[in-house]
C-alpha cells in the first residue's frame, strides 16, 4: 500500500534551547509504527553551546544534528533542514510536538490513498487529551480559525479527513520537491506566525489540496517557544496579519462566496491566486560583458549581516548576479558568518529581480576552499574578515560606522589583504579615506561604484497628473541611520493642516526580526493616527513596484536634522530609494544632505528640503502645477538610467578589467 513511503520520509525537527523536549520528540518518532522514516534531522537554531551539547548527548545518534550557530527563526531553520533531507517526503515536526505511534502511518495513508493531495496534517491534542486543533481556515479578515479549538467535542468526534486552508507546520507531511518548488518558508514572516498558512495556501495553488487526518494524532505543547518572553512576540501577529492580507487578501475575498464544506482549501473557479506583476524574479539583466575576466573562475560575495531586503543587500546581490553572468552561477557563492539556505538566496534574488548565486558558504568553508575573487561587505573602516581570494579581493564599505577599539585592532591586519575598496558615493569615499588616515593605515585604491538603484520600466504606469499618493520606503528601525518615517508623517500632516492639501500616505518597509523593529513600526502607526495612511510591512516586490508606479511623490527624510560633521554615520550615504522612485516617475523630495543630495543634483531634481515646512511647501507646489511636475517626472525616468543595473554592471566589469 505505502511502498513509495517505505524508508522515504525525512523528519525535520527545529530546536532552540529545549534539549529535553527535542529528545522526547525524537524518541516518539523512533517509536512510530511502520518503517516509513528514513532519517531524523535536528536543526539547532543557535542555542547556547552547553544546551546543544546536552541535546547531542540526549539524542545519542538517533538523529543527525545540524548546528546553525545563530537563530535563523522558524522558517529559515526549517528551510535549512529540508535542504539537508535525503528522502522524497518531509515531515516538519516541532520539538514540542510528540507523535503517537500511528500518527505517521495515518499521514502516509492519506497521502497515498487520496488523489491530488499536496500536504496532510494531524489532529493536535493538548497534553490533557483535549482537542487543540484539527486544521484551520483563513478568513477574509486575515484572521485564522483553528478548527476544534475551544469546542465541547472530544477527539473521537472527528473521524473523517477533510480539506482545510492549512495545517500547522508543527506536524506537516509533504513532498520535498513541492516544498522547494514554492520556495519554502519566506523571510517575510520572520520571526514567527502565518508562515505555515502561507506555505499551505501556496502548496494548494500549485499541487493540490491540504488535508487533515484526525486519526493521525499529535500531543502538542502549544506556544512553548513562541511564548518565550525573551522573544517579545506580542505584536508580531498583527504585523504579519498585514503582510498576509497584502499577499492573500484579494484571493480570500474572491473565493468567499464559493466556499464549501467539501473543499475549503481548494481554489474555486474565479478565485485567482496572487499573480506576479510581469517581472521575472530570475530575469538576468542585459549587460555588456559576456566573457570571464582573465584569472577569475570562482567568486564569493560575503556579507556578515542578516539577509533581509535593503539597499546594501541589493548592492551585494547585484554584484553576485553580475558575476553570475561572467562566471556562471555554479561558480559564484554567497557567504555569511552563519549558514543560510539556498531557498533564502533565491527569495532574496527574487526580491531584487536578479539571478541567484549558485550556493552558500560560511567563513570556515571560504578559508578551506578560497575562490579566485572575494567581494566582502562591511559597515566599518576595517573589513569583518580577511580577503581570501587567491587572485583579487574587494572590500565594499557601506560607510565607516563607529566600532569598538578591540574590533578595529583585531581586524586592522585584514586591510592589506584587499586590493580595492568600493564605496557607494563621494560622501562615503571622503570618510573612508579620512578614517584610514587617522588609523595610519595605507589605503588600497578607493573606487566609487554607485549602487544599482533603478527598477524595471513600468508598462502601465499612469501619467504623473493622475497620481495622488505620497510614499515612503525604508526599513522600520530605531537609532543610527534610521529612515525617519516620523518626519514624513509630520510633512504630510503639515501639508494637510497648513496648506489645506490632503494626500494619502503609504509607508513601505522591511521589519527586522526583533522587538525593537516591531516597536518602531507600532510607534509610527500611532503617530499616523488622524491621517489617511496605509502601512505595508514586508511588502512583496510586486506590491512595491505597483506603489512606486502610482506614487506622485516619495518622501525620504533619513538623516533629518543631523549634524553631518558630528554624526555623519546617521545620514543617508547614497540613497537607493530616491532613485528607485525616480525610475518609476515618482518625484523624490529628500533631506538635502549627504548621498541623497548628490543623487538629486545628478538627476537635476530641485526638491531637497531642510525643514518640515519647506518639504510640505515643495510637495504642495508640485500638486499645484501638475504640468511642470509631469515634465519633471518624465525627465527623472530618463536621467535615472545612469544608476541602472546595466550601468552598475559595466562599472563592476570595468573595475575588474582594469586590474586583471
N, C-alpha and C positions, 0 to 999 in steps of 0.2 A: 504493500500500500504506500509506504513512505520511503521507497528505495532511494529516491533522489535526495533525501534528507539524512540518510544514514551517515553519521560522522561528518556532516556537512554544514554545521552551524558553528559560527564563532560568537561566543558570548563576550560582550564588551561591558565592563564594569568600571565606572569612574569613582575614584577615591579622593577625598580631601580630608585628611586628618581624622579618619574614622576607621582605624585598622580593625577594631572589634567587629563592627557591623559588616565591613567588607569581607572579612574572613568568613563570617556566617553566611553571607550571600553566596560566596564561592562554594561553601560546603553544601548549601541547598541545591545548587546546580549539579554538583557531583552526585547527589542522592536522587536525581531525577530518574524516572523510569525511561526505558529505551536507550538507544545508543546514538542519539542524534547529535550530541555535542562533540565537535572536533577539538576545540580549544577554548580556554577561558583567558581573556586578556584583561588585566587590571591596569588602568591608566592612572598614575598618581599625579594629581594636579598641583604640585608644588607644596606638599605637606612638609612640616619640619623633618629634618633628617632622622631624628630619633623615632618619629612616628612611622616613617617609611621603613626603617629597619625592623620595627615591631611588626609591621604588615608583612614584610617579606618572610619573617620567621613564622608568622601565623598561617600564611597560605602554604608554606613549606613545599614549594614546587608544584602545587596544584594549579597554578595559573602563571601565565607569563606577565611579568611586571615591567611596565614602561614608566620610567621616571622622566617627567617632562621638565621638572626643575623650577617651574613657576606656575601660577594659577592661570590657566587658559580658559577657565569657566566651563560651564556645562557643554555648550555646543561644540567649541573647538576641541575640548578634551575628548569628546566622543568622535569627532572627525578624525583625530589622530589615531584613536583605537580602531576605527573602521578601516582606515588605510593600512593598518598593520594586519588586519584579518586575512586569513588564508582560505576560509571557506566561502561558499557561494551565498550563504544566508547569514545574516547577522541578527543577534538578539541583543538589543540595547537593554541594560538592566541597571537600575540604581543600586548603590551599595546599601541602601536602606530598604530594599525590596527582596523578599525571600520567597522563591517559587516553591509551590507544593509539588510533590513527586510527579503528578500527572499534568502539571501546567505545560511544560514544553511539548509533550506528546499531543496534547489537545490543540495547542497553537499550530503544530505541524499538520494535524489532521485538517484544520480549517484551510490552511494554505494549500494543502494537497488536493482536497476534495472540492473546493469552491472555485469555479472558473472566474477569472478576472479579478482576483483579489491582489491588492498591492501590499497590504500590511495587515497584521492582526495583533490585537492586544487582549489581555485577560480581564477578569474581574479583580479589582483591588479590594482587599479587606483590611479593616483596622485590626490591630493585634488582639482586640477582644472578640473578633469574629464577625462584627457588623460590616455592612457594605460601605465602602468608601467611594467607589466609582466603578461604573460599568460603561466605559466610553463617554464621549462628550459631544456636544453640539455647539457650534458657533452661531451666535445671534447677530442680527443686523446692527445691533448697538455696539458690537465688538466684544461684548461680554461672552463668556463661555459657560455652559451649563454642564456640570458633571452628573451624568445620569445615575440615579440611585443614591446620591449623597443626601443624607438627612431624611431619606424616606423611611416609612414604617416597615417596609418589606425586608425580610431576611435574604440571605444569599440564594436560597432554594427557589425564590420567586422568579429568578432569571434562569431560564432553561435553554432558550434558543439563541443562536448567534444572529446578529443583525448589523446593518451598515450604520456607521456614525461619521461625524466630521473628523474626529480624531480619537486616538487612544494615547494615553500618557506614554511618553518615552521612558518612563520608569520601568516599563517592560513592553517591548515592541519588537515583533519579528517581521523581517522584510528581506528582500534580495539585496545583496551588497551592491550589485550593479545599478539597481534602481536608486538607492541612496546616493551613490556617486553621481548618477545622471542628473538628479535635481539639485546637485550642489551641496548636499549635506545640510548641516545647520549653519545658518548665516550669522555673521558677526553683528547684524542689525539688532539682534535680541539680547546681546550681552549686557549684564552678566547672567540674566535668567528671566524666564516667563515668555510664553507664547511660541517658543521655538518648536515645540512638538506639534502645536496646532498648525503652524505654517508648514512644517515638514509633511504632515499627513494630508493637508489640502493639496500640496504640490504633488505628492505621490498619486492622489486620486485624480488629478488633472491629467497626468501622464500615463499611468499604468493600471488603474482600476480602483475598486472600492477599498475602503478601510473598514475592517470588520472587528467586532468584539465577540469573543467566545466566552460566555460566563462559566463554562465548565473548566476553563483554564483559570486557576486562582493563584493570587499572589498576596502575601501579607506585606503591607507597606507601612513603614513608619513615616507618615506624611510630614513633609517640610523639615526633615531632620537637618538638612544642610542649608536650605534657603531660609529657614527660620533662625539661623545663627545670627545673633545681634551684631556680630563683628562685620557682617556683610551689608548691614543697613539697607535693606531692600524694600522698605515700607512704601516708597513711592514708585518703585520700578514697574509695578503692574500697570498703573495709569499711563506711564510714559510709553511702555510697549504696546498698550492698547491703541494709542495714537498711531504707532508705526504699523500695527496690524490693520487698522482701518484704512490707512493710506494705501496699503497693498491689496487688501481683500474686501474692502467695504463695498465697492460697486458690485462685485461678484455676489456678495451675500444679499444685497438689496434686490438684484435682478432675479435671484432664484427664490426669493421669499414666498411668492405666491405659488411656487411649483413644488414646494417641499412635500414629501410624503413619508409615511412611516416605513415604507418598504425600501426607500433609497435616500436616506438623509445625506449620506456622504457623496452620492453620485452627482456629477454636474449635469443638471437637466438642460434640455434644449432652450436656447435663448439666454442662458446664464453663463456668459463667456468668462473665462479665466483672465487674470491680469495679462495684458499684452505689453511687449516691448514697443518702444516708440520709433521703430525703424532704424535703431542704432545697434549694430552688432557689437556685443561685448568683446569679441575676439578679433575685431577688424584690425588688421595691421596697416598702419598708415603709410602712405607712399613717401619715399624719400630718395635722395639722390644716390646714396652709396649702396651697392649690392655686393661688393667683394669684401672678403675678410681682410682686416688690417694685417700687414706683414708682422709675423711673430706672435699674433694673438689668435689662439684657437679656443680657449676657455676663459670664462669670466664669472666672478661672483660679485653681486651688488648687495652690500651689507648695511643693515640698519639695526641699532640697538634698541629701538623703540617699538611700542605696540603698533601692530599693523591695523590701523583704522583710517578711514578716508580723511585726508588732509592735504595741504599744499606740499609739505615735504615728502609725503608718501607718493603723491602723484609724480613728483620730480624723480624719485628713485625707480618707480615702476616704468616711467617713460624711458629712463636710461636703460633698464633691463630690456624693454621692448625694442629699443634701437639696437642694442647688442644682439638681440634675437635675430634681427634681420641680417646682420653681418656674419654672425657665427652659427646660427641655427639654435632653436630653443633648447635642444638637448645639451648644448654646451654652455648654457647660461643658468646660473642658480641664484636664488635669493638667499641671503644669510641673516641670522639673528642670534642673539645671545642664547635663547632657548627655542625649542622646536615649535614650528607651525606646520599645519597640514598643507598638502598640495591643494586641497579644496579651498583653503583660505587664500592662497596665492591666486587661484582662479577667481574667487569672489572679488578680491581687490582689483585684479586686472579688469574684470567686468565693470567695476565701479568707475574706472578711469577710461574704459573703452580702448584698452591696449592688449597686446598679446602677452600671455603669461610666460614666466620663466619656466624652464623645464623641470626644476626641482628646488629643494631646500637644503641648507646645510647650517650646522652650528659652528661656533668658533673652533671647537676641537676638530671637527671634520675639515674645516678650512686649513688648519695647521697641518693636518695629516696628509691632505691632498691639495696643495696650493694650486690655484689656476694661473694662467698667464697674466690676467688682469684682475685687480680688485678695485672696486669703487665703494668707498666707505662713507656713510653719512654720520654727522655728529652735530652737537649743539654747543661745543666748547672749542676754544682755540687749539687745543690738542685733541687728536682723534681718540675714539674709545678703544680701538685696537690698533695693532701694527698693520702695515701693508704687507700682505703675504703673497702678492702677485709676483711671479717669477720674472715677468717682463716689464710690468708697469703698474703703478699704484696711484690712485686719485683719492684725495680727501675732499668730500663735499661738505663744507662748513656752512650750515644754515645761518648761524650767527654765533659769535663768541660770547655766549652767555656766561655768567659767573659760575665758578666751580671751586670746590674746596681745594685748599693748598695741597692736600695729600693726593687728590686726583691729578692735579697738574704735575706734581713731582713724579707720580707713578707712570704717567703717560707721555711725559715730555720726550722720552727717548724714542717714541714712535714717529715723531715728526720727520726725522731724516729718512724714514723708510718710504715716504711718499714723494713722488716725482712732481706732482702738481696739487694745488688746492683750487677747487672750483667754488665760486660763490655766486649768489643769485642777483647781486646788484652792486653798483659802485658804492652805495651806502655801506653795505656789508664788507666790501673789499677794504675800505678805509679802516674799519675797526679790526678786521683780522690782521692786517698789516701792522697796525698800531700795537695790538696785544702781543704779537710775536716780537716786535722790537723791545717792548717792555720786559719780556722774558729773556731777551738777549739771545734768541734762537734765530739762526739764519733761515729765512723763509724760502720754501720752494716757490716756483712760479705761481702767482695767483691769477687765475683766469676767470673773468665774468662770463658765465653762461646762464642767461636768463631762463627761468623755468618755462616749460611748455604750459600755456595758460588758456588757449582758445578752446572752444567747444565745436563739435561738428555743426555745419551750417544747418539752420532750421528751414525745412521745406515749406512749412505753413505758418511761419511766424507772422502775426498781424503787424500792420503799419504802426509806427510809434503813436500816431494820433488816436489809435483805437485802444491804446494801453492805459490802464488806470491804477495799477498796483505799485507799491513800493516794497522792495525786497531787501532782506539782509541774509548773508550766507556766512557761516563760520561756526567752529566748534563751540559748544557750551562748556565753559570752564572759568574758574576764578583765578585771579592773580596773574603775575607775569605779563605776557603779551596777549591777554585775553581780548576778545573781539569787540568788547564794549557795545553789546547789543542794547544795553540800557540807554546809551546815548541815542541810538536810532529811535528808541521808544520816545525819548524826550523830544527829538526833532519832529516826529510825526504828531506828537501832542501839541507842540508849539505851532506847527503848520495848521492844526485844527483851531486852536484857541486864539492865536494872534493874527493869522492870515485868513481865517474862515474857510480853509480848504480841507475837506475830509477825504482821506485816502485809505485804502485797505493796506495794512502792513502784513507781510508774510515773512516769517522767520524760519530759516532752514539751518540745520546744523547737526553734526555728529555729537553724540554723548560718549564720554569716556565711561568705562565700566567701573565707576567708583561713585561713592556717595557725594563727593564734592561737586562733580559734574551734574548729578541729579538735583542737588540743592540749588545750583546756579540756574538750571532750567526752570525749576519751580518758582524761584525768585523772579525771573523775568516774566513768567506767566502772571504773577501777581502785579508786577509793575505795569503790565499792559492792560490792566482792567480799565474799562471805560472806552478803550479804542477798538476799532474794527481790526482785530489782529488774529492771525491764524498761525499756529506753530506746526512745523514739520520736523520732528526729531528723527534722526537716522533715515532720512528720506532716500528713496531709490534714485538711481541715476536717471531713470526715465522721468520721474517726478521733478527732479532738479532741472533737467533740460527744459521741461514744459514751463516751469515757473520763471526761469530766465527769459524764455521766449515771449512771455506775456507781461513781463515787468516793464514799467516805464522807467523806473529809477532804481538803482542799487545804492543803499547807504552803507558805507564802510568806514567805521569810526575807530578802528584799532589804533591805540596809541594816543587817543584823545587826551589833551591836557598834560601830557608827559614832557618833562624837560629832556630834550634829546641829548643834551650833553651829560646830564647826571644819570639818566636811566635809558640809554639807547636800546637796551635789550627789550624794553617794554613797547617799543614801536614796531610797526609792520616793516619787515625788512625787504620785501619785494611787493607783493600784492597780487597774487594769482586771481583772487575773486573779482576785483575790478576789471581785469582783462577778460575773464570768462563772461562777465555781464556785457562788456562792450562787444564781444564777438557775437552775441545774440541780440544786439540792438538796444539793450538797456543802458541808460546813461549813468555812469558811476559818479556819485557825489561822495568824495573821500576826504578824510582828515589830511590836511596838506603838509605832511612831514614824511621824511624818510622814503622808503621804497615806493609807496603809492603816489607820492608827489612826483618822483622820477617817471613813473609809468604814465601818469596823466599828461606830463609835459611831452613825452614822446608821442602820445596819442592826440596831442593838440586839443585837449579837452579842458575847458576853463571852469571846472566845477569842484575845485578844492575848497575846503572851509576851515575856519579856525574856531568858530563858536556854534552853538546850537542854533541861535537865531539866524546866523549867516547861512547855515545849511538849509534851514527852513525857507529862507528867502530865495535861495537859488532853485530849490525844488518848485516853489510857487512860480518863479519866473519861467521855468520850463513848461509847466502846465498852462501858463498864461499866454505863451507864444508857441503853440504846437507846431507851426510850420518850421520855425527855427530849430526847435528840438528834434523834429523829424529829420532835418538835414544833418544835424549833429549825430544822430543815431546811425544814419547811413554811412557817414564818414568813419565812425568808430568801428563799424563792422569791417571796413576795408583796412583801416590802419592797424587793427589788432592782429592782422596776419603776420606782423613782424614777431609775434610771440606764439606762433603756431607750432604744432608738434613737428611739422616738416622743417621749419626754421631751426627748431631746437635740435633735431636730428643732424641737420647739416653742421651746426656748431660743434656737436659732440664728435662727429666724424672728422671734421677739420682739426679739432684738438688732437685726436688720436693720430691722424695722418701726419701732423706737424712733427710729432716726436718719434713716430715709428716708421 
